[in-house]
Amino acid sequence: MTSKTRHERMFQTFATLADTLVAEYDVVELLQTLVDSCQELLDVSGAGILIADSSGQLELIASTSEEARLVEVIQLSAEAGPCVECFVTSKVVSVADLSVPRPGWAEFRRAATDSGFAAVDAIPMRLRDTTIGTLNLFRTVSGAAAESDLAAARAFADVATIGILHERVVSDTRSLAEQLRSALDSRVVIEQAKGVVSFTARVPVDQAFLLIRTYARTRGLRLGDVAARIVRRDLRIGAPGT
């Protein structure tokens, strides 16, 4: 990708994220666009987003691959790792070399290195004193991330956070909790739908998700609604050409 094309794609991404400032947007689709854009435009091999529910517990809501998803899930299970620390401290947590042991991070490190990741940067999704989750960037090569990449990732995360914490929602705490709960519930259904499509279409889980998302996008439907129809067996999505 040329420098000009990269800049153009970044502007397009900011425009897409800014669309969340209008009514009726899909939180899950917004955050999936965010992680996909990070993987496409930045020097990262995988990305994930953790969002806190109404009780403050982190849950996975978007990831670029099954490898990134597994690392995030294991980190949440262990309740320890850079992304958890990032949320607790509301500060960027960067680990340039995952081969170096960190106290309490054994399970996370094992999962990350087994998945081929060698470095990670966790960025808080924060607006002033409110932190709603973290954007996590994984790399397969050790070393510090480029400052330009971190700056772009922070900007992406800030715009998405502002979209979620829109003035209409900030003024009503209950609405914010319901919005995030709905997004987290949708993610559970999406995971179920991925399994259904993977089995019925005989494709890998990552490709199954791409099929579901493409179906929703091309028809202007919410990702969660399409997933729910698949799980109920009201909709069947096959592999291309079938």
N, C-alpha and C positions, 0 to 999 in steps of 0.2 A: 504494500500500500504506500503510495507516494505521500509526501508531507502535505501537499495540497488536499489530496483525497481524505487523509486522516483528519485534517482540520474541518473539512466540509462535513464529514460524518459526525464529528464532535458537535458541531453546530446543530445538526439534525437531531442528535440525541438530546441536547439541551431543549430544543423545541418540543420534542416528544414529552420530556419530563415536565416542561412548563405547562403542557396541556392538562396536567392534573389540577391546575388552579381553576379549572372550570368544573361545572357539575357533572355528575354521572361518569366517573371513571372507575376502572377496575384496578384495585390496589395490587392484586397478584400480578396482573399483566404489567403494571408499572414497574414493579420490582424485578420481574423477570427480564424486562427490557433493560433495566439498569445493569444487572449482572452480565447479560449477553453483550451489552455495549462495552463493558469493562474488558471482557475477554477479547473482543474484536479489536478494540482501539488501543488498549494498553498492553504493556509487556507482561502479561499474566497468563497462566495456563488454566486457571479455573477461578470461579468466584461464587460466593454464597452470601445470603442475607439472613440474619437472625433478627426477629422482631419480638419484643416483650408483650406478653398478654396482659390482661387487666390486673393480674396478681404479681406482675413483674418477672414472671418466668420466661426465659428466652425459648423461642421455637423457630425452627427452620421454615422459611417461607419461599425462598427462591435459590436455585443453584444452577450452574451451567452444565453439570454432568453428574453421573452416579458416583464418581470418585469424590467430587467435592461434597456431594450430599452426605456420603458415608462419613467423611472426616468431620463434618459439622455435627452429625447425629451423635457420633462417639464422643465428641467434645462436650456436647450438652449432657450426655449420660454421665460423663465423668465430672461434670460441673467445674472443669478446669481447662485452661488453654488461653491463647492470646485473644480470641474473640470474646470469651467470657470476661477476661480481665479488662478488655476495651470497654465493654458495656458498664462494668462496675465503676471504672475510673473515669469514663467519658473522655478518655484520651486515646490517641493513636498508639497502637502497640505493633511494633515492627520486629520481626525475627529474621535476621539475614541468613541464619544457618540452623536448620532444624536438627542437625546432627549433634548439636551441643545440648546436653541435658539441661532441663529446667525443673526445679522442684515442683512436684505435683502434676507435671504435664506428660507423664510417661505414656498414658493411653492415647492422648492426642498426638504426641510425636510418633508413636508407633503407627497409628492409622494414617497420618500424613505421609510419612516416609514410605510406607507400604503402598500408598497410592501414587508414589512418584513425585511428591512435592518436597521441595528443599528449602523453601522460604515462604513467609506469610506476612501480610500487612493487614491489620484490622483497624477499620476507620469508624468512629462513632457516627451514628445518624442522630444528630443533635441540633436543637434549636434553642439557643440560650441555655436555660437550666433544665430543659427537657430532653432526655435521651430515650429514643424509642427502639433502638436496635443497633446493629453493626453491619457494615459492608466489609466483607473479608476477601482478600485477594491472595491467591496461591500461585507460586512460581515453581518451576521444576529445576531451576538453576539457583544456587545459593548466591548471596550477595545482596547489597542494599538496593532497594528499588530506586528508579530514577525519580528525582524530585518533581519533574514535570508530570510523571504518571501519578504520583501521590497527590499533586495539586489538582489534577483533572478528576481523580477519584473522589477527593473531598468535595469538589464542586458538584459532581454528579449526585453524591449523597446528600449534600445540602439542599439541592433543588428538589429531590425526591422527598426529603423530610418536610420541607416547607409545604409541598403539595399535600402530604398526609395530614400535617398539622395546620391545615387551612383555617382561616379565621372563623369560618362557620363551625368547625369542629372544636377548635380551641375554646370557644365560648361555651361548649357543652361537653364536659368530661365524659358523661355517659355515652354521648354519640361517638367520641373517640374510641372508647373501650369497645363499643359495639362494632365499630368499623374494623378495628384490628382483629376482633374475635371472628368476625365474618371472613376476613382474609385468611386467618389461620385455619378456620374450618374448611374453607375452599381448598387450601393446600392439602389437607388430609384426603379430600375427595379426589383431587387431581392425582395424588400418588396411587390411589386405588384404580383410577381410570387408566393410568399408565400401565399398570399390571394387566388390566383387562385387554387393552389394545395390543400390548406386547404378546400376549398369549394368542389372541384370536387372529392377529395379523402376522404372527410369527416373525417379529422384528425385535431388535434390542430395545431395552427400556428407554434409552435416550432418543432413539428414533420414534418410539411410540409417543413420547411427549411432543416431539416436533410435529407429528401428524395431528395430534389433538390441537396444538396451538395454531397450526396453519388453518385447520378447519374453522376454528373460532375467529381468527383474524379475517379470513376471506369472506366471512358471512356477517362480520360486525357483531359477533356474540361474545358474551363474557366467558372467559376461560373456565371459571368455576361452574357455570351453567351447563356448558358442553360436557364437562367431566361428570357432572351429576347425571346427565342423560345417558352417558356411556355406562356408568355404574348401575343405573336402573335397567339397563338393556333396552332403552328406548332409542338408542342410536348406536350404530356400528360403523367404525372407521377402519378401512382396510389399507393395506400397503399400496403405494402408487402402482398403477397398472393392473390392480386386481379388481 
